Amino acid sequence: MADAQTTDIPEFTVDELARNARLPVRTIREYQTLRLLPPPRRRGRIGVYGQEHAQRLAVIARLQRRGYSLAAIRDLLEARDDGTGLPALLGLDAGPSALDETPLRLTRAQLRARLPGLTTAALRHARTVGLVVPDGRQHFIVRSPALLALVADGVSTGIDVTEMLDLVGVLRGGLGAVADSLAGQLAGHVLEPLGRQGRLAEAGPILRRGRLLLLQGAASMLADRLGDALLARADRDPAGGDAVRAAIEEIRVGAVADADGGITYWRRT
């Protein structure tokens, strides 16, 4: 429906956008409700979509194929809109390994620039909880830039850096126990049977794909368990419980995609 006399920029109705993206119209509407897709421009009573909407739908589809949930996609797209370097974060040209983070190598000054208030004592604490690892005399390796950003966000809101680093320590300790248990399961139920059958050569592809699927599955399940645990605490807190519940509901997507790309609302009970 582009008007060649007024603009060379492609414009679409919702039906045309859905047809080009091979999605039901209802999915386009739901993406807008879930804040995955910006609303259209208005031309009178007609909603007009542009190339930016088509490109956004292509990114959403690509991330869904990689296993990202709608909640994660929304957060990542909002990060891009905020100018936080989403292409690098998503690893759009890095293949499935983008599910894992690329460690950062920072000087002490660069680390303190990213995490203001990082005293010598706090830096020792950051090393203890595994957020940073020394690399020579002048540099540090940050295994998870996301956790560094989390600590920085907390500090910027006035939370003591020690409290935020303790959060990283709890996560690392809990994941260590999970990793040990999973390693035992993989060794006993995957590697050893393959070894007995003389098929250990097949273990590499299984572990490569399995590692990525475990990463994504762990993130999804942890998000659910964390939300449930926070809601349980809110129920026991008559003073601040309502605010916690409202905050959790704000960040929940509460929707699922079907095999045809349709969206339905869903609430866990």
Secondary structure by P-SEA (a helix, b strand, c coil): cccccccccccccaaaaaaaacccaaaaaaaaaaccccbbbbcccbbbbcaaaaaaaaaaaaaaaacccaaaaaaaaaaaaacccccccccccccccccbbbbbbbcaaaaaaacccccaaaaaaaaaacccccccccbbbcccaaaaaaaaaaaaacccaaaaaaaaaaaaaaaaaaaaaaaaaaaaccaaaaaaaccccaaaaaaaaaaaaaaaaaaaaaaaaaaaaaaaaaaaccccaaaaaaaaaaacccccccccbbbbbbbcc
